[in-house]
């Protein structure tokens, strides 16, 4: 929901909130992870939970989809229905959902590939064009100070401070791809202004030497950039650890450690400092590519497991339905026991991402289905 523009969306914690699972200033949502499709009564309860706040958007998320009656009712009252899987992929199930999913106003928040959500729920930008623009800007500042020295330090200071304000905003707040493009524009504009002034001063014959005091000032000025890119590197490193990319991470870490030492050295020259920041950015981009490739592979495996899970649960409920119709009274207690067993499995699966556990649960559902089949002699 934050990705779609409801930036203040928060989990409610359940209980005395009228059945609402997520609240935002402009919307409320219900989330269901159950074996059976959501029916119209559940959608009606969400509409009732809105009360008199008719300006609120209503969103309903279900792992099993929605019945035809639920979709028809949602279309009448404008509730957006989404089906989701364990990977987090969303499929709009009616027009209201498609409007949120595809509209320009929400699409401005970009593609999920540009974002990562940290443990605190903050959305951090990860966009290679922004990194390239940052490297370009810092190299322009480095070249300008090397060419005309202290004569351009005032302009460099002003431009660096303005860029830092923009970069800090981009890394603190949920940002859209449009925001990212604006960030690239800010960096490019600042680089152009510094470059033009450097060329103008050089043409006028300015070539002041960059003394130690000004050089240290420049390093202190750009230190936040170093902090920012190191933070980003370790962010990606942590993601890689969670994806079992130990060998690749070790290689990159061994290669980058001397760079960390170099830019942390109090005697480092400004040019070497900026070169080090650039190396960290390049290492981060390399790791990002590896991490994204692995994540896509993992997602593909998870999608396959999700399909297996969907097939197992669907066949289980089909057999239960047939068994109940043919031998209802005779099997009622046994079937109820199996239904409770499978319901417990499905609930547990919503709390774990363990691959081995997931596969075992699918096998258990299939075994439960076969027990019902045998009891009903189907």
C-alpha positions as CSV (number, residue, x, y, z in Angstrom):
1,X,0.0,0.0,0.0
2,X,2.9,2.4,0.7
3,X,4.3,1.5,-2.8
4,X,0.9,2.5,-4.3
5,X,0.9,5.9,-2.7
6,X,-0.6,5.2,0.8
7,X,2.7,6.3,2.4
8,X,1.4,6.3,6.0
9,X,-0.1,2.8,5.9
10,X,0.3,0.9,9.1
11,X,-0.7,-2.5,10.4
12,X,-3.4,-2.1,13.0
13,X,-2.7,-5.1,15.2
14,X,-6.3,-6.4,14.9
15,X,-8.8,-6.6,17.7
16,X,-11.1,-3.6,18.3
17,X,-10.6,-2.0,14.9
18,X,-13.6,-3.4,13.2
19,X,-11.7,-6.1,11.4
20,X,-9.4,-3.7,9.6
21,X,-5.8,-5.0,9.3
22,X,-4.1,-1.9,7.7
23,X,-5.0,1.8,8.1
24,X,-3.8,4.8,6.2
25,X,-5.1,8.4,6.1
26,X,-6.8,7.7,2.7
27,X,-7.5,4.0,2.9
28,X,-8.3,0.9,5.1
29,X,-7.6,-2.7,4.1
30,X,-8.4,-6.2,5.2
31,X,-6.0,-9.1,4.7
32,X,-7.0,-12.8,4.6
33,X,-4.8,-15.9,4.3
34,X,-7.3,-18.7,4.2
35,X,-7.7,-21.9,2.2
36,X,-11.1,-20.9,0.8
37,X,-12.1,-17.9,-1.3
38,X,-13.3,-14.8,0.4
39,X,-17.1,-14.4,0.2
40,X,-19.3,-11.3,0.0
41,X,-20.0,-11.2,3.8
42,X,-16.3,-10.4,4.5
43,X,-16.2,-7.7,1.9
44,X,-19.4,-6.3,3.4
45,X,-17.8,-6.1,6.9
46,X,-14.9,-4.1,5.4
47,X,-17.4,-1.6,3.9
48,X,-19.1,-1.4,7.3
49,X,-15.8,-0.8,9.1
50,X,-15.4,2.4,7.0
51,X,-18.4,3.8,8.7
52,X,-19.2,7.4,7.6
53,X,-15.7,8.0,6.2
54,X,-16.8,7.5,2.6
55,X,-13.7,9.2,1.2
56,X,-11.6,6.2,2.3
57,X,-10.4,3.8,-0.3
58,X,-11.2,0.2,0.5
59,X,-8.7,-2.6,-0.3
60,X,-9.1,-6.3,0.4
61,X,-6.2,-8.8,0.0
62,X,-6.8,-12.5,-0.1
63,X,-4.4,-15.4,-0.6
64,X,-7.2,-17.6,-2.1
65,X,-9.0,-15.1,-4.2
66,X,-12.7,-14.1,-4.1
67,X,-16.0,-15.7,-4.9
68,X,-18.1,-14.5,-7.8
69,X,-20.6,-12.9,-5.4
70,X,-17.8,-11.1,-3.5
71,X,-16.4,-9.7,-6.8
72,X,-19.9,-8.6,-7.9
73,X,-20.6,-6.9,-4.6
74,X,-17.1,-5.3,-4.5
75,X,-17.7,-3.9,-8.0
76,X,-21.0,-2.3,-6.9
77,X,-19.4,-0.5,-3.9
78,X,-15.9,0.1,-5.3
79,X,-13.8,-2.2,-3.1
80,X,-10.4,-3.0,-4.6
81,X,-9.8,-6.8,-4.5
82,X,-6.3,-8.2,-4.8
83,X,-5.1,-11.8,-4.7
84,X,-1.5,-12.3,-3.4
85,X,0.9,-15.2,-2.9
86,X,3.7,-16.0,-0.4
87,X,6.2,-14.2,-2.6
88,X,4.2,-11.0,-2.3
89,X,3.1,-10.7,-5.9
90,X,-0.3,-8.9,-6.3
91,X,-3.0,-9.6,-8.9
92,X,-5.9,-7.2,-9.2
93,X,-9.2,-9.0,-9.3
94,X,-11.6,-6.2,-10.3
95,X,-11.6,-2.8,-11.9
96,X,-11.2,-0.9,-8.7
97,X,-8.0,-2.9,-8.0
98,X,-6.7,-2.3,-11.5
99,X,-7.2,1.4,-11.1
100,X,-4.9,1.4,-8.0
101,X,-2.5,-1.0,-9.6
102,X,-2.1,0.8,-12.9
103,X,-3.1,4.4,-12.5
104,X,-0.4,7.1,-13.2
105,X,-0.9,8.6,-9.8
106,X,0.1,5.3,-8.1
107,X,2.5,4.2,-10.8
108,X,4.6,7.3,-10.1
109,X,5.8,5.4,-7.1
110,X,7.8,3.3,-9.5
111,X,8.7,-0.4,-9.7
112,X,9.4,-2.5,-6.6
113,X,12.8,-3.2,-8.1
114,X,13.9,0.4,-7.2
115,X,13.1,-0.1,-3.5
116,X,14.0,-2.1,-0.4
117,X,12.1,-1.9,2.9
118,X,14.3,-2.1,6.0
119,X,13.5,-3.5,9.4
120,X,12.0,-0.2,10.5
121,X,9.6,-0.1,7.6
122,X,11.5,2.7,5.9
123,X,11.8,2.5,2.1
124,X,15.4,3.0,0.8
125,X,16.2,3.9,-2.7
126,X,18.4,1.7,-4.8
127,X,18.9,3.1,-8.3
128,X,22.1,2.8,-10.4
129,X,21.4,6.0,-12.3
130,X,21.5,8.0,-9.0
131,X,24.8,6.3,-8.1
132,X,26.3,7.2,-11.5
133,X,25.2,10.8,-11.2
134,X,26.7,11.0,-7.7
135,X,30.1,9.6,-8.9
136,X,30.0,12.1,-11.7
137,X,29.3,15.0,-9.4
138,X,32.0,14.1,-6.9
139,X,34.5,13.7,-9.8
140,X,33.7,17.1,-11.1
141,X,34.2,18.6,-7.7
142,X,37.5,16.8,-7.4
143,X,38.7,18.0,-10.8
144,X,37.6,21.5,-10.1
145,X,39.6,21.7,-6.9
146,X,42.6,20.2,-8.5
147,X,42.5,22.6,-11.4
148,X,41.7,26.0,-9.7
149,X,42.2,25.1,-6.0
150,X,40.8,27.4,-3.3
151,X,39.3,29.9,-5.8
152,X,36.3,27.6,-6.3
153,X,35.9,26.2,-2.8
154,X,33.0,28.5,-2.0
155,X,30.9,27.4,-5.0
156,X,31.9,23.7,-4.3
157,X,30.8,24.1,-0.7
158,X,27.4,25.6,-1.7
159,X,26.8,22.9,-4.3
160,X,27.8,20.0,-2.1
161,X,25.6,21.2,0.7
162,X,22.6,21.5,-1.6
163,X,23.2,18.0,-3.0
164,X,23.5,16.6,0.4
165,X,20.2,18.0,1.4
166,X,18.6,16.3,-1.6
167,X,20.4,13.0,-1.1
168,X,19.5,12.9,2.6
169,X,15.8,13.4,1.7
170,X,16.0,10.7,-0.9
171,X,17.4,8.2,1.6
172,X,15.2,9.1,4.6
173,X,11.7,9.2,3.0
174,X,9.7,6.8,0.8
175,X,10.6,8.1,-2.7
176,X,9.3,7.5,-6.2
177,X,11.1,7.0,-9.5
178,X,10.1,10.6,-10.3
179,X,11.9,11.7,-7.1
180,X,14.9,9.7,-8.1
181,X,14.9,11.3,-11.6
182,X,14.8,14.7,-9.8
183,X,17.7,13.6,-7.7
184,X,19.7,12.8,-10.8
185,X,18.8,16.2,-12.2
186,X,20.0,17.9,-9.0
187,X,23.3,16.1,-9.2
188,X,23.8,16.8,-12.9
189,X,22.8,20.4,-12.5
190,X,25.3,20.9,-9.6
191,X,28.0,19.2,-11.6
192,X,27.4,21.4,-14.6
193,X,27.6,24.6,-12.5
194,X,30.8,23.6,-10.9
195,X,32.3,22.5,-14.2
196,X,31.4,25.7,-16.0
197,X,32.8,27.9,-13.2
198,X,36.0,25.8,-13.1
199,X,36.5,26.3,-16.8
200,X,35.8,30.0,-16.5
201,X,38.3,30.4,-13.7
202,X,40.9,28.4,-15.6
203,X,40.4,30.5,-18.7
204,X,41.0,33.6,-16.6
205,X,44.3,32.1,-15.4
206,X,43.3,31.0,-11.9
207,X,45.3,28.0,-10.8
208,X,45.6,28.3,-7.0
209,X,47.1,25.4,-5.2
210,X,44.8,23.4,-3.0
211,X,46.4,23.9,0.4
212,X,46.1,21.4,3.3
213,X,43.5,23.4,5.1
214,X,41.2,23.7,2.1
215,X,41.8,20.0,1.3
216,X,40.7,18.9,4.8
217,X,37.7,21.2,4.5
218,X,36.7,19.5,1.3
219,X,37.1,16.1,2.8
220,X,35.0,17.0,5.8
221,X,32.4,18.6,3.4
222,X,32.1,15.3,1.4
223,X,32.4,12.9,4.4
224,X,28.5,12.5,4.5
225,X,28.7,11.1,1.0
226,X,31.2,8.5,2.2
227,X,29.0,7.6,5.1
228,X,26.0,7.3,2.8
229,X,27.7,5.0,0.3
230,X,29.2,2.8,3.0
231,X,25.8,2.5,4.6
232,X,24.4,1.4,1.2
233,X,27.2,-1.1,0.7
234,X,26.5,-2.8,4.1
235,X,22.8,-2.8,3.4
236,X,23.4,-4.8,0.2
237,X,25.9,-7.0,2.0
238,X,23.3,-7.9,4.6
239,X,20.7,-8.7,1.9
240,X,23.3,-11.0,0.3
241,X,23.9,-12.8,3.6
242,X,20.2,-13.6,3.8
243,X,20.4,-15.1,0.3
244,X,23.4,-17.3,1.1
245,X,25.8,-15.4,-1.2
246,X,28.7,-15.9,1.3
247,X,31.5,-16.5,-1.3
248,X,30.6,-13.5,-3.4
249,X,30.3,-11.2,-0.4
250,X,33.6,-12.4,1.0
251,X,35.3,-11.5,-2.3
252,X,33.8,-8.0,-2.4
253,X,34.5,-7.4,1.2
254,X,38.1,-8.3,0.9
255,X,38.5,-6.1,-2.1
256,X,36.8,-3.1,-0.5
257,X,38.3,-3.2,3.0
258,X,41.5,-1.4,1.9
259,X,39.3,1.4,0.4
260,X,37.5,1.8,3.7
261,X,40.9,2.1,5.4
262,X,42.1,4.6,2.9
263,X,39.2,7.0,3.1
264,X,39.2,6.8,6.9
265,X,42.8,7.8,7.0
266,X,43.2,11.3,8.4
267,X,46.1,11.9,6.0
268,X,44.3,11.0,2.8
269,X,44.3,13.4,0.0
270,X,41.0,14.7,-1.4
271,X,41.4,13.1,-4.8
272,X,42.1,9.7,-3.2
273,X,39.1,10.2,-0.9
274,X,36.7,10.8,-3.8
275,X,38.2,7.9,-5.8
276,X,37.5,5.7,-2.8
277,X,33.9,6.8,-2.5
278,X,33.5,6.0,-6.2
279,X,35.0,2.5,-5.7
280,X,32.5,1.8,-2.9
281,X,29.6,2.9,-5.1
282,X,30.8,0.6,-7.9
283,X,31.2,-2.3,-5.5
284,X,27.7,-1.7,-4.2
285,X,26.3,-1.7,-7.7
286,X,28.1,-5.0,-8.5
287,X,26.7,-6.6,-5.3
288,X,23.2,-5.2,-6.1
289,X,23.2,-7.0,-9.5
290,X,24.2,-10.3,-7.9
291,X,21.7,-9.9,-5.1
292,X,18.8,-9.0,-7.4
293,X,19.6,-12.0,-9.7
294,X,19.6,-14.3,-6.7
295,X,16.4,-12.8,-5.4
296,X,14.7,-13.4,-8.7
297,X,15.9,-17.0,-8.7
298,X,14.5,-17.5,-5.2
299,X,11.3,-15.8,-6.1
300,X,10.9,-18.2,-9.1
301,X,11.4,-21.2,-6.8
302,X,8.9,-19.7,-4.3
303,X,6.3,-19.1,-7.1
304,X,6.7,-22.8,-8.1
305,X,6.1,-23.9,-4.5
306,X,3.1,-21.5,-4.3
307,X,1.6,-23.2,-7.3
308,X,2.2,-26.6,-5.7
309,X,0.6,-25.4,-2.5
310,X,-2.4,-24.0,-4.4
311,X,-2.8,-27.3,-6.3
312,X,-2.6,-29.4,-3.0
313,X,-5.1,-27.3,-1.1
314,X,-7.5,-27.1,-4.1
315,X,-7.4,-30.9,-4.5
316,X,-7.8,-31.4,-0.8
317,X,-11.0,-29.3,-0.6
318,X,-12.3,-31.0,-3.8
319,X,-12.0,-34.4,-2.2
320,X,-13.5,-33.1,1.1
321,X,-16.4,-31.7,-0.8
322,X,-17.0,-35.0,-2.6
323,X,-16.6,-37.1,0.6
324,X,-19.1,-34.9,2.5
325,X,-21.7,-35.2,-0.3
326,X,-21.3,-39.0,-0.6
327,X,-20.8,-40.0,3.0
328,X,-21.5,-36.8,5.1
329,X,-23.0,-38.3,8.3
330,X,-20.6,-41.2,8.4
331,X,-17.5,-39.1,7.9
332,X,-18.4,-35.8,9.6
333,X,-16.1,-36.1,12.6
334,X,-13.2,-37.5,10.6
335,X,-13.5,-34.9,7.9
336,X,-13.8,-32.1,10.5
337,X,-10.6,-33.3,12.1
338,X,-8.8,-33.2,8.7
339,X,-10.2,-29.8,8.0
340,X,-8.9,-28.5,11.3
341,X,-5.5,-30.1,10.6
342,X,-5.1,-28.5,7.2
343,X,-6.4,-25.1,8.5
344,X,-3.7,-25.2,11.1
345,X,-1.1,-26.0,8.5
346,X,-2.2,-23.1,6.3
347,X,-2.1,-20.7,9.3
348,X,1.4,-21.9,10.2
349,X,2.6,-21.4,6.6
350,X,1.6,-17.7,6.9
351,X,4.1,-17.3,9.6
352,X,7.2,-19.0,8.1
353,X,9.4,-18.7,5.1
354,X,11.4,-21.9,5.8
355,X,11.6,-23.7,2.5
356,X,11.9,-27.2,4.0
357,X,8.9,-26.6,6.3
358,X,6.9,-25.3,3.3
359,X,7.6,-28.5,1.3
360,X,6.8,-30.6,4.3
361,X,3.5,-28.8,4.8
362,X,2.5,-29.4,1.2
363,X,3.2,-33.1,1.7
364,X,1.1,-33.1,4.9
365,X,-1.8,-31.6,3.0
366,X,-1.6,-34.2,0.3
367,X,-1.5,-37.0,2.9
368,X,-4.5,-35.5,4.6
369,X,-6.3,-35.5,1.2
370,X,-5.5,-39.1,0.7
371,X,-6.8,-40.0,4.2
372,X,-10.1,-38.4,3.4
373,X,-10.1,-40.2,0.0
374,X,-9.5,-43.6,1.6
375,X,-12.1,-43.0,4.3
376,X,-14.7,-42.1,1.7
377,X,-13.5,-44.8,-0.7
378,X,-13.3,-42.3,-3.5
